[in-house]
């Protein structure tokens, strides 16, 4: 018998509209992931009870878990839909549930608006203050150890998993979330980035800043790139405390 | 020139912005260079720029910094790039790129890219295809992602900087960069004089359509890999913007040159790349000597393995250029039926082994973890202990929009010339994979990140020069020009929403893609290409009978958007297939078994394709030209299809011999490890 993949998808026709669930059944293929299953719905947008519907809307770009686009809640867990392999999440043909992330406004179906994460990167000064892109010779030397730490932090895709998993990120809080705090650590670690570390620390000391972290430690569990987010928060927490206590001495 | 328009503001006292379309590496670099030249930018991107396809680049970026004492130099880099590209690239821009490469790596390093380091804290370099030198800087195996993020952050910094007028005063409410993310490019706005004055784009959140004015437009919209369906490309790489510009008169060059990467893993939705850096670090390609070998790869002893690349090409081994490696893998699987034997199916799969299990775990973890993780997650097998199973996949387009350059006295580029990166439509520029300029008939690995950044570095000053010298600002062009373009685009979109035929756009695209994939990639036969061209026409006709699956108005509608992309892909498919049909020779990625030799006498020339719209009883077609004229800032430029090979004299490629690619420079690194057992 032809194997099928069963999907139960939370849908929403547009921003601020009510949501509803629809079921789909798709022919199984080898190497199939959730994205491939959604692509099959595009080719044949019919629910399992035979109703012709609009195809399911979701975001995807790279399909190899480096762009962060296709993040959604799959069987109750936030993750990228490209790396959610059907045979592993539903080995016995169980129904797979798909829902949009809850910490961001829904645009349509599984597509959400994560622009607030990019805005936060502006707030925390997440860049090196480059004199210019012209030739100025080699950059500063760095130890292999520092490079390894930096590399582990710089793989953040701004996917939103850590914000979704964090209980402190919710509709009644302005907490910026773990991702950007970890990037503060990344830029403060760089030899020339560290020349502006105070600016970054100041940026995360106000409203919605690092103080709002409730130390639930869900973030590090949810991160698909295994970024040491809890280490980053405690390290940057120490730095902000130091700046709070002794910063005035330097003024 | 330029006296009647001030630099910061036009007469109408509007800020004179430039439009950059596409937020991958090339687009972002163009933006940075424009901002540094004092030119404000509107950046329009199909996706949030941080999610652009540049993130997929894995292995690294080339620059002859020569930190390993091998005698490497930009001259050798130029020679190997020209040789690897089978002498189809104009060499002055390539020289400019290779000369600038070390400075580009240093710039990235200063931006905070976490490149791997040597014990002294210097940048580390590894080997890549088509070279014996350690020339490739890398950040683990996610180099493209790291580079894109660094540029993204620099552009974000410019988003916070105010525009200043010529007296150094802030212009209220105007920032140097304004981003329009999740906007789809629809068309150029071209005025009655044939000058590009802006674009029309669609907001994908609301589907509203509007025109943008720009003093110039730079397309940095990437390649068209999705024309071939499943490939190593991101789903957004449909080439829709390049196709639209081509249909509005832009010349498309060398479209038939499409790179197939030798090592990818199969998937239902995508063929995921396994970076060449895996071989650069010592990974080895092999098949079992016994075509019916039952044992799993890791249990097959050394003596029962055929390292076919090392045996046939002792000089470069596993690091022969991609066109050659892909053909050898294809031959092994398709013609010799020697792919990995599947005991369950009782047949040979189209797969060969790519093996890193002999390499130290520590090296793999530090230098290749990012790509091995992809294998582990998607193939479901541990590549640290099992040889990976891979097969070739469509990867990169050497062809693209034709762009110009101005040659300097030393054979390189005149920086700041408005001709650099200029298309034949005045005011329209292009940079990155969307254009054709740097890779000839076959791109060397780790040269694409470089050409994206270099293209942006060249495009920025070129566009600034154009903007500062153009006779009229886009603000002085009547609003009616923009309204007309907007109306046309809206009309086209409304027509799509009204399509109620029986064809599904996704299924139709898949059908076209399968044909392109089977008959227009590694091996090309004229009879098969004729069938491809028939298929293209058939699909083109059937696109008129598409039924749109989503009729939603005023909100995200991916189904309707995709119809437009499919139509544009069909047009590019015709350019690719017709170019392949015409070129009766074998050069780089373009291989015809019936014409196995390179034919410099007849074909050492650039393919220059123009769109010929349908007219009185005549079908839409591709018009090929040997030369053409275009006008830039009031001067007429004459262009021919001749290739400038003034710096490296063409010769036959011989990767069997170590050092053949760098023979003119007369340096071969002593450490060259031809078998990959480094």
Boltz contact constraints between the chains, C-beta under 6 A:
constraints:
  - contact:
      token1: [A, 14]
      token2: [B, 555]
      max_distance: 6.0
  - contact:
      token1: [A, 29]
      token2: [B, 268]
      max_distance: 6.0
  - contact:
      token1: [A, 31]
      token2: [B, 267]
      max_distance: 6.0
  - contact:
      token1: [A, 31]
      token2: [B, 268]
      max_distance: 6.0
  - contact:
      token1: [A, 32]
      token2: [B, 268]
      max_distance: 6.0
  - contact:
      token1: [A, 35]
      token2: [B, 269]
      max_distance: 6.0
  - contact:
      token1: [A, 36]
      token2: [B, 268]
      max_distance: 6.0
  - contact:
      token1: [A, 36]
      token2: [B, 269]
      max_distance: 6.0
  - contact:
      token1: [A, 39]
      token2: [B, 269]
      max_distance: 6.0
  - contact:
      token1: [A, 42]
      token2: [B, 506]
      max_distance: 6.0
  - contact:
      token1: [A, 43]
      token2: [B, 504]
      max_distance: 6.0
  - contact:
      token1: [A, 43]
      token2: [B, 506]
      max_distance: 6.0
  - contact:
      token1: [A, 43]
      token2: [B, 507]
      max_distance: 6.0
  - contact:
      token1: [A, 45]
      token2: [B, 549]
      max_distance: 6.0
  - contact:
      token1: [A, 54]
      token2: [B, 550]
      max_distance: 6.0
  - contact:
      token1: [A, 55]
      token2: [B, 549]
      max_distance: 6.0
  - contact:
      token1: [A, 55]
      token2: [B, 550]
      max_distance: 6.0
  - contact:
      token1: [A, 55]
      token2: [B, 559]
      max_distance: 6.0
  - contact:
      token1: [A, 57]
      token2: [B, 556]
      max_distance: 6.0
  - contact:
      token1: [A, 57]
      token2: [B, 558]
      max_distance: 6.0
  - contact:
      token1: [A, 61]
      token2: [B, 47]
      max_distance: 6.0
  - contact:
      token1: [A, 61]
      token2: [B, 51]
      max_distance: 6.0
  - contact:
      token1: [A, 61]
      token2: [B, 234]
      max_distance: 6.0
  - contact:
      token1: [A, 61]
      token2: [B, 236]
      max_distance: 6.0
  - contact:
      token1: [A, 62]
      token2: [B, 55]
      max_distance: 6.0
  - contact:
      token1: [A, 62]
      token2: [B, 56]
      max_distance: 6.0
  - contact:
      token1: [A, 62]
      token2: [B, 234]
      max_distance: 6.0
  - contact:
      token1: [A, 63]
      token2: [B, 269]
      max_distance: 6.0
  - contact:
      token1: [A, 63]
      token2: [B, 270]
      max_distance: 6.0
  - contact:
      token1: [A, 64]
      token2: [B, 272]
      max_distance: 6.0
  - contact:
      token1: [A, 64]
      token2: [B, 374]
      max_distance: 6.0
  - contact:
      token1: [A, 66]
      token2: [B, 55]
      max_distance: 6.0
  - contact:
      token1: [A, 66]
      token2: [B, 145]
      max_distance: 6.0
  - contact:
      token1: [A, 67]
      token2: [B, 51]
      max_distance: 6.0
  - contact:
      token1: [A, 67]
      token2: [B, 55]
      max_distance: 6.0
  - contact:
      token1: [A, 69]
      token2: [B, 51]
      max_distance: 6.0
  - contact:
      token1: [A, 83]
      token2: [B, 377]
      max_distance: 6.0
  - contact:
      token1: [A, 107]
      token2: [B, 205]
      max_distance: 6.0
  - contact:
      token1: [A, 107]
      token2: [B, 556]
      max_distance: 6.0
  - contact:
      token1: [A, 108]
      token2: [B, 555]
      max_distance: 6.0
  - contact:
      token1: [A, 108]
      token2: [B, 556]
      max_distance: 6.0
  - contact:
      token1: [A, 121]
      token2: [B, 156]
      max_distance: 6.0
  - contact:
      token1: [A, 122]
      token2: [B, 156]
      max_distance: 6.0
  - contact:
      token1: [A, 122]
      token2: [B, 160]
      max_distance: 6.0
  - contact:
      token1: [A, 126]
      token2: [B, 153]
      max_distance: 6.0
  - contact:
      token1: [A, 127]
      token2: [B, 153]
      max_distance: 6.0
  - contact:
      token1: [A, 127]
      token2: [B, 157]
      max_distance: 6.0
  - contact:
      token1: [A, 128]
      token2: [B, 111]
      max_distance: 6.0
  - contact:
      token1: [A, 128]
      token2: [B, 112]
      max_distance: 6.0
  - contact:
      token1: [A, 130]
      token2: [B, 111]
      max_distance: 6.0
  - contact:
      token1: [A, 132]
      token2: [B, 36]
      max_distance: 6.0
  - contact:
      token1: [A, 133]
      token2: [B, 32]
      max_distance: 6.0
  - contact:
      token1: [A, 133]
      token2: [B, 107]
      max_distance: 6.0
  - contact:
      token1: [A, 135]
      token2: [B, 103]
      max_distance: 6.0
  - contact:
      token1: [A, 138]
      token2: [B, 106]
      max_distance: 6.0
  - contact:
      token1: [A, 139]
      token2: [B, 106]
      max_distance: 6.0
  - contact:
      token1: [A, 139]
      token2: [B, 109]
      max_distance: 6.0
  - contact:
      token1: [A, 139]
      token2: [B, 110]
      max_distance: 6.0
  - contact:
      token1: [A, 141]
      token2: [B, 121]
      max_distance: 6.0
  - contact:
      token1: [A, 142]
      token2: [B, 117]
      max_distance: 6.0
  - contact:
      token1: [A, 142]
      token2: [B, 121]
      max_distance: 6.0
  - contact:
      token1: [A, 143]
      token2: [B, 121]
      max_distance: 6.0
  - contact:
      token1: [A, 144]
      token2: [B, 117]
      max_distance: 6.0
  - contact:
      token1: [A, 147]
      token2: [B, 114]
      max_distance: 6.0
  - contact:
      token1: [A, 147]
      token2: [B, 117]
      max_distance: 6.0
  - contact:
      token1: [A, 150]
      token2: [B, 114]
      max_distance: 6.0
  - contact:
      token1: [A, 151]
      token2: [B, 114]
      max_distance: 6.0
  - contact:
      token1: [A, 151]
      token2: [B, 140]
      max_distance: 6.0
  - contact:
      token1: [A, 154]
      token2: [B, 114]
      max_distance: 6.0
  - contact:
      token1: [A, 154]
      token2: [B, 146]
      max_distance: 6.0
  - contact:
      token1: [A, 158]
      token2: [B, 50]
      max_distance: 6.0
  - contact:
      token1: [A, 190]
      token2: [B, 112]
      max_distance: 6.0
  - contact:
      token1: [A, 193]
      token2: [B, 112]
      max_distance: 6.0
